[in-house]
């Protein structure tokens, strides 16, 4: 999955969508990664990875970061092209 767009669920840092740069055990490095703080219109991250979101206006995805190291990755799911497009089109959430 290296080089692919994926969703990563971590033990305590939350859920991220972005490009998988590397993986070493539970350590994952992602680029162009957005934290998926709150999503609406998908029942789980599995559905999110396949279908994307159906209610993008109520999702809360902050701006992407260029690089992130996640130390407790417990699930990595590749996204479909449609799901990636859906996630990318969610407006950046700001407070």
N, C-alpha and C positions, 0 to 999 in steps of 0.2 A: 504493500500500500504506500510505500515511500513515493513521494511526489504527487500523490493523489489528494483530492479534496475529501476530508473525512470529518466525522463528528467524534470527539473524544469526551468520554465521561470520566471524571476523576473522583477520587475518594472524598476530597474535601474542598477542592477549588471550583467545582461546578462543571459545566458542560461548555465545550468550545467547538467551533467549526472553523476549519482552515486547511492549509496544506500541510501534510505530514512530512516533515523534513528528516526526522530520524527517530528511532526507538531503540532503547536499551533496557530490557526488562520493563519496569514500570515507569521509566523516564521517557518522556516524549517531548520532542521539540517540534513546534509548529510555526509556520510563517503565515502572515496575513490572516491572523486568527481573531475571531470574534467570540466573546463570551455570550452564550445564549442564556441570559439571565432569566427571562420569562418568555415562554412561547404560548401561542394560542392557535388552535386549529390543528393540532397534532396530539394524539393521545400519549405518545412516548417518543424517546429519541430514535427508536427504530423506525417509527412512522415518519418522523421528521427527516430522517436520512433518505427515505424512499420517496415520500410525497412532498416534503417541504411543509410550509404553513399555509393554512387556508384563511387565516385572519391576520395578515401582516400589520395592519394598523394598530393592533393591540399588543404586538410583541415588543419586548424590551431587549434589544441587542445593542450594546454600546459599540463605539467605533472599533475597527480592527486595530490590532497591534502588529508591528512588523515581525516580532519574534517573541515567543513565550516558551519557557521550559516548564513542563508539568511533571511533577515528581511522583504522582500516585495515580497514573492512568489505569483504569480498570475495564474500560470498554472502548474499542475503536471500531467505527462503522463507516464504510465508504458511502458517500452520498451519490445519488443519481444526478444527472445533469439538471433535471427539473427541480430537485430539492435544492441544489446549489444556487440555481437562479432565484428561487423563492427566498432563500436565506439572504443572498446578496442584495435583494430588492427591499428588504426591511429597512426602513429609515433608521438612521443612527439615533439611538435613544440618549437623551441628555437631560439632566435635571436642571 
